[in-house]
Amino acid sequence: MNTKRKRYTLGEFLQAAETWITFYTQERPYEELDTLSPLHSAKPHESEDIPSLAL
């Protein structure tokens, strides 16, 4: 049985982490927000956009 796993570079990891965090904090629907993402929930209230994570 071959159990070798692909190794990723730090850059690949950071890109994947940034993508996941952006999805989780800005795009994922929240039940508490009537299934809207935080970004879409803020728009009608003229709130500022949710800042993105800069890595």
Order of alpha helices (4+ residues) and beta strands (2+ residues): alpha-alpha
